[in-house]
Amino acid sequence: MADEGSPTPRRALGPLPDDGDDAPSGGRFARAFSPDEPSPLTSTARLRRLALTPSSPDSPDDPLDVPATTPVPPPAPVLPQPESALPASAGRRFSASAEPSEFTYVPRRSAVSATSPLSPIDGFPPQPRPTAPPPVTIPAPASAASASRNALAAPVPEAPAKTPTPPRPGAAEEGPRSVATAPLPSDWATPASSNASLAAPAAPPEPTPEPDDAPAAAAPRKKGLFGRKPRPAATGEDTARPAPATATVAAAPAAPAEPTPATTPATGTPDAPERPTRPGRAAAPRDRSGRPALIIIASVAVVAVLVAAAVWLLTLRSGAPSGTTANPSTASALDPLLTTADLGTLAGQTWTESTGTTDSVRPTCLPTNAAGLPNALRTASRKTTSATNPAASVVQVVDTYADVAAATTAYDLRLTQAGTCKDGTAWISGANDVSGLADSAMAVRLVAHETPDQFHTLLLSRTGRSVSLVDITTTDAAVPADDLARATATALSRQCGNELGTCPSSITTANVPPPAGEPKGWLVEADLPRITAGAGRWGATDPSTTLVIPGSQCEAMNLEAVTGTVAQGQRTLLLADDTAAPNGFGVDMVTYAFSSPDAATKLAAKLTKNINGCADRAPTATVKDGPSVKGNADADSSVAGSTFLISQKTETTTVLYRVAVLTVDDEVVYLLGNPSSSFDFTDSQWKAIALRAGQRAAQG
């Protein structure tokens, strides 16, 4: 019995005599060697030899009662050996007596060669691999050492076109391509003579020809965007890798065979069919590039800019109705409203800074709403006061509309409002046409008889889609339209240009009739001044074609039945809320339209002659000539006529009349007022009323 501490080295696979006759005799429990002869094997090796070696001779059938010198001890524990120390056959068949001479050596498949042969020991069909060509059945070479050298030294030929090989039933799904099966560098190749032992495959399918400039070896990878390495370009092996035909290893011929170039198909035919797609394998991923990332980043940036621009436009042009709050009170570099810098010392005032854009104020005679007025997309309003005169102020409202057509409609309606002035307390003293300020502009001067009087200059303008309304109020005198237009030009220049409208340049003004009021062709309430400061308001009846006009008794004709007219009408304006006014104080306006200006001139001449000769016909009548009237009207029309102050004495009192006879083209305008000795218009006021009546008639 050998001890574990024997000086004899323990051999895991100790040899035994091949001849069973020379083996020592003994029974099942007998020793294999005599007691005096030490065993060359340890106890563990002996047991392994007896139990596991298939080539060990069978034990003789000894009777159970064969005496044994010493009982066999229990087996000693077998220490595990690392996998690297086991022989090549340990992974397939285990034997305690495995010797290299017992097996025919076949070199293992190279880890870096895509065409290394597989081991034929097991006889199992090869496992399909996703990154290497399918296995090829190759018989063992005559010399294992030479075959191994040839397999390692032979160059890697271009894989020929192969037919698809279905995956083995039960096999796991193919995994990603490993680095070990990648193409070898070109400097590993050996001369073509080393590959002469490989015969050409039997009638393989023609592969797809590759470009002439295809590199023989894989190009080095370059670092891509964000540090990623781009994958190599997809090749035929990546998209379709059919199985090759069975090749036969033959003896090397006398002359070495020429290897097939990588750029030439195996069969030499240029028109090769497309390689079939391998079932269950997805197409190789395309090369990663930084272009998609740059496109995405640029798209996001463009969308962000567009969203910001849309938000800014919606904020600038919010859909608020005219005259309502649209934006918070903030100062803006593009603010279209007047600032103190724009006003300067206009009207001799020192203006107080104001940055409000939603002041709840309106210019005089311009209410928020009007019949047919479009809704403004944006409304800004501001009131600037004077630091030296509390009664002086500048009120501005800017309405922005959806388009130029809407702004034009709104501008025309605002002009009608200014020409009518339903305020009831202001008197339209004049108007100016303003050119060079905007697309359209007009100024209207008004006087409110208060204590003291308040003078308004109302400037209306349209610049593109915006309508600006400016009302400056002073107590000294009306601000000239030219001065107000020049001060407003700075603000209007911030909202003009190209499609936004005409910018201010070379501003000029001219006296013109006020804008047509409503109803057209007739005097309106704002055409007549109040007599008592701070009291009274004018009202008017609707025009009527039925005349009720007694006259001053000096016309020497029935004014209600004038012959030769084509149209006639009357409108009466009365003063109310003034206790100093006589009962029924007011003005009657009567118009006679003829078919020609000559007919109108004849009637006007006859009336004027009769009034001037009234004192000759009636001793109780007194006629005093007033100032003559002459002026321009719309459409290049002219107004001409005379005014009179007539008194008629009765038994108890004296009745006063203010009369005016005017001609405008083919119309005759007759005015009659009933003042008193203590309540009357001045001559200048009556002259202005007469001129305005002729201008209104021309507008109708």
SENUBA-429775 format. One record per residue (C-alpha): residue in three letters; z, y, x. Coordinates in steps of 0.5 Angstrom, whole numbers, plus 500, padded with zeros to 3 digits. Each point is the difference from the previous one (the first is absolute). Example, Ala and Ser with C-alpha at 12.3 -4.5 7.8 and 13.67 -1.06 7.14 Angstrom:
Ala516491525
Ser498507502
This chain:
Met500500500
Ala498507503
Asp504506499
Glu498506498
Gly502503507
Ser496495504
Pro497503506
Thr494497498
Pro495505496
Arg500499493
Arg492499498
Ala499501493
Leu494496500
Gly502494504
Pro494495502
Leu501493498
Pro496494503
Asp494499496
Asp501492500
Gly505497495
Asp501494504
Asp503504506
Ala505503495
Pro507497501
Ser502495495
Gly506502495
Gly502500493
Arg500505495
Phe507502503
Ala498499507
Arg499504506
Ala493502502
Phe502499507
Ser505496504
Pro507503501
Asp499501507
Glu494504499
Pro500507498
Ser496502495
Pro494505502
Leu501503493
Thr506503497
Ser503498493
Thr496505496
Ala493498503
Arg501493499
Leu502501493
Arg494505499
Arg495494504
Leu503495495
Ala500504494
Leu494504500
Thr495498505
Pro494497496
Ser497496506
Ser507497502
Pro500492500
Asp503497494
Ser507498501
Pro501492501
Asp503496494
Asp506499503
Pro506496496
Leu505505497
Asp505496504
Val497501507
Pro506503504
Ala499507503
Thr504502506
Thr501507498
Pro499503493
Val495505499
Pro503507500
Pro499505494
Pro494504501
Ala501507504
Pro498506497
Val493502501
Leu500508502
Pro494504497
Gln495502505
Pro496506499
Glu494500497
Ser496503507
Ala503494503
Leu497494496
Pro493497502
Ala494502496
Ser500494496
Ala507502497
Gly497504495
Arg496494497
Arg504494502
Phe506499503
Ser502494505
Ala505499505
Ser495497505
Ala494505499
Glu496500506
Pro494504502
Ser496494501
Glu501497493
Phe496506497
Thr493502501
Tyr501508502
Val496505496
Pro502507502
Arg503504494
Arg496506497
Ser500506504
Ala504506497
Val495505502
Ser494496499
Ala496500493
Thr496494502
Ser505495503
Pro500493497
Leu505497496
Ser504494502
Pro497494496
Ile507496501
Asp502501493
Gly494499496
Phe502505495
Pro494505498
Pro501507503
Gln504505496
Pro496506498
Arg502507504
Pro498507498
Thr498503507
Ala497494504
Pro493496498
Pro502493497
Pro501494504
Val495496503
Thr500492501
Ile500499508
Pro501493503
Ala504500506
Pro497501507
Ala499495505
Ser505504504
Ala506504497
Ala501504506
Ser492502500
Ala500501492
Ser506505501
Arg497504505
Asn493500497
Ala504503493
Leu504505504
Ala494502504
Ala494500495
Pro498507497
Val501501493
Pro494500497
Glu498504494
Ala502496494
Pro494497496
Ala499501493
Lys504495496
Thr500497493
Pro506502496
Thr506495501
Pro504499494
Pro508500501
Arg504494501
Pro503498493
Gly507502501
Ala499504506
Ala504507500
Glu496506499
Glu497503506
Gly504505504
Pro498506504
Arg496500506
Ser504499506
Val499503507
Ala500494503
Thr493498497
Ala497507501
Pro493500505
Leu502499507
Pro498506505
Ser493499503
Asp503499507
Trp503493498
Ala493497499
Thr497496506
Pro493498502
Ala495497494
Ser500494504
Ser508498498
Asn498500493
Ala494495501
Ser504494497
Leu500503493
Ala494498496
Ala497505495
Pro502499493
Ala496495495
Ala496505496
Pro505506499
Pro499505495
Glu497506503
Pro505506501
Thr499507498
Pro497503506
Glu504506503
Pro498506503
Asp497500507
Asp505505503
Ala506496497
Pro505499506
Ala501493503
Ala508501500
Ala504504495
Ala501507501
Pro507503502
Arg503503494
Lys501507500
Lys506504497
Gly499503493
Leu503505496
Phe507500500
Gly501495505
Arg497494497
Lys495496503
Pro493499496
Arg498493499
Pro494497503
Ala494501496
Ala499494495
Thr495494503
Gly497494497
Glu506496502
Asp505505496
Thr496500493
Ala497493501
Arg501494504
Pro497494498
Ala501493504
Pro496498505
Ala496493501
Thr503494504
Ala499501507
Thr499494505
Val503501507
Ala494497505
Ala500499507
Ala497506504
Pro493500501
Ala496501507
Ala499508498
Pro505504496
Ala498502493
Glu499507499
Pro506503495
Thr498503494
Pro501508500
Ala505503496
Thr494505497
Thr495494498
Pro501495494
Ala501493502
Thr494498497
Gly496505503
Thr497503493
Pro501507499
Asp500500493
Ala507496499
Pro503500493
Glu507503498
Arg506497502
Pro504497494
Thr506503498
Arg506495502
Pro504498493
Gly507503500
Arg499505505
Ala500508499
Ala495504504
Ala503503506
Pro503507499
Arg496506502
Asp501504506
Arg506505499
Ser498507501
Gly503507500
Arg494502495
Pro504498493
Ala506503502
Leu497507502
Ile496500494
Ile506498496
Ile504506503
Ala494505499
Ser500498493
Val507501499
Ala500507503
Val494502496
Val503498493
Ala507503502
Val496507502
Leu496499493
Val507499496
Ala503506504
Ala494504498
Ala500498493
Val507501499
Trp499507503
Leu494502495
Leu504497494
Thr506505502
Leu496506501
Arg496499493
Ser505497496
Gly499499492
Ala504505497
Pro498505495
Ser498507501
Gly506504501
Thr505495501
Thr504497506
Ala496496504
Asn503500507
Pro507502503
Ser501507503
Thr498499507
Ala496505505
Ser493497502
Ala495502505
Leu495499495
Asp504504495
Pro495503495
Leu505505498
Leu501507502
Thr505501506
Thr504507502
Ala495500506
Asp494500496
Leu503505495
Gly502505506
Thr502507497
Leu495499494
Ala502505495
Gly505503505
Gln505495499
Thr504496504
Trp499493498
Thr506494500
Glu498494503
Ser499494495
Thr498493501
Gly501497493
Thr494497497
Thr502498493
Asp503507498
Ser500500492
Val496506499
Arg494502497
Pro495506502
Thr500505494
Cys495498494
Leu498493503
Pro504495496
Thr501493503
Asn496497494
Ala493502497
Ala495496495
Gly496496504
Leu503501507
Pro500494505
Asn506497503
Ala501502507
Leu501494505
Arg505505504
Thr503506498
Ala504505505
Ser504506498
Arg504506504
Lys503506499
Thr501505505
Thr504506499
Ser501507503
Ala506502505
Thr499507498
Asn498500493
Pro503495495
Ala495501495
Ala494498505
Ser498493500
Val494495502
Val499494496
Gln495495502
Val498493497
Val495496503
Asp497494495
Thr496495504
Tyr495496495
Ala497493501
Asp493503501
Val496507500
Ala498499493
Ala507500498
Ala502505504
Thr494505498
Thr502498492
Ala507502502
Tyr498506503
Asp496503494
Leu506498496
Arg504504504
Leu496506500
Thr500500492
Gln507500500
Ala500506505
Gly495503496
Thr504499493
Cys507501503
Lys504497494
Asp506503503
Gly500506495
Thr504505505
Ala495501505
Trp494504500
Ile493498504
Ser499507503
Gly494497505
Ala497494503
Asn496499507
Asp495495502
Val502497507
Ser495497505
Gly500497506
Leu507497499
Ala499493497
Asp495497496
Ser502504494
Ala505506499
Met502506495
Ala505504500
Val503503494
Arg505506500
Leu505501494
Val506505498
Ala506498497
His503506497
Glu507499501
Thr506504503
Pro497502505
Asp493497500
Gln498494503
Phe493499503
His497493501
Thr494498504
Leu498493498
Leu495497505
Leu497493498
Ser495496505
Arg497493500
Thr500497507
Gly496493499
Arg505496496
Ser506505500
Val501506496
Ser505505502
Leu503505496
Val504506503
Asp504505496
Ile503506504
Thr504505496
Thr503507503
Thr503506496
Asp496505504
Ala493499499
Ala495494499
Val498497507
Pro493500501
Ala496494499
Asp497501507
Asp507500503
Leu502494497
Ala494496501
Arg501501508
Ala507498499
Thr498494496
Ala494498505
Thr505497505
Ala503495496
Leu493498497
Ser498499507
Arg505494500
Gln496496494
Cys493502501
Gly494497505
Asn494495498
Glu501497494
Leu507503499
Gly497507498
Thr497506503
Cys505504505
Pro501507500
Ser496505503
Ser497507499
Ile504501494
Thr498506495
Thr502502493
Ala497504494
Asn502502494
Val498496494
Pro502499493
Pro506495499
Pro498493499
Ala498498492
Gly506499496
Glu501496494
Pro496501495
Lys494503504
Gly497506498
Trp506503497
Leu506504503
Val506496501
Glu508502500
Ala500502508
Asp494505499
Leu505505496
Pro506503504
Arg507500497
Ile502508498
Thr508499501
Ala502497507
Gly503493499
Ala499500493
Gly495497495
Arg494495500
Trp493499498
Gly498495495
Ala493499497
Thr496497494
Asp495495501
Pro493504500
Ser497500493
Thr493502497
Thr502503494
Leu502507502
Val506504497
Ile499507504
Pro501507496
Gly498504506
Ser503507502
Gln496503494
Cys495504505
Glu495494501
Ala497503494
Met498492498
Asn502494497
Leu502496507
Glu501494496
Ala493500497
Val496501506
Thr492498499
Gly496497505
Thr505496504
Val499493502
Ala507499501
Gln507503499
Gly507499501
Gln507503500
Arg507498504
Thr506504499
Leu506501505
Leu507502498
Leu506502504
Ala506497498
Asp508500503
Asp499507501
Thr505504495
Ala496507503
Ala493498497
Pro498502493
Asn499495495
Gly494496501
Phe498503507
Gly494497503
Val493500502
Asp494497496
Met494498503
Val493499497
Thr494498503
Tyr493500497
Ala494496503
Phe493502499
Ser494497502
Ser498505505
Pro504505505
Asp496506496
Ala503498493
Ala507500503
Thr499507504
Lys497503493
Leu507498497
Ala504502505
Ala496507501
Lys501501492
Leu508498500
Thr501505506
Lys496506497
Asn504499493
Ile507500504
Asn498506504
Gly498504493
Cys506498496
Ala503506501
Asp494504497
Arg500495494
Ala508500499
Pro504506501
Thr507495501
Ala497496505
Thr500502508
Val496496505
Lys502500507
Asp495497505
Gly503495505
Pro498497507
Ser493497500
Val500493501
Lys495497505
Gly500493504
Asn498494502
Ala501493496
Asp498493501
Ala493498501
Asp497506503
Ser502504493
Ser502507500
Val505503495
Ala499507498
Gly504504494
Ser504506498
Thr507500498
Phe504505495
Leu506502497
Ile500502493
Ser505503496
Gln500500492
Lys505505496
Thr503498494
Glu504504495
Thr506497503
Thr498497507
Thr495500506
Val497493501
Leu497499507
Tyr495495502
Arg497498507
Val493498499
Ala495497505
Val492499499
Leu497496505
Thr493496502
Val499494504
Asp493497500
Asp499498493
Glu507501497
Val504506497
Val507500501
Tyr505504496
Leu507501501
Leu505503496
Gly508502501
Asn505503496
Pro505503505
Ser505505498
Ser502507503
Ser506497503
Phe497493502
Asp493500503
Phe496497505
Thr498505506
Asp493502501
Ser499496506
Gln503494496
Trp495501495
Lys494500504
Ala502494504
Ile501496493
Ala493503498
Leu497497506
Arg503494500
Ala498499493
Gly493501502
Gln501495506
Arg503495495
Ala494501495
Ala495498506
Gln504494502
Gly499497493
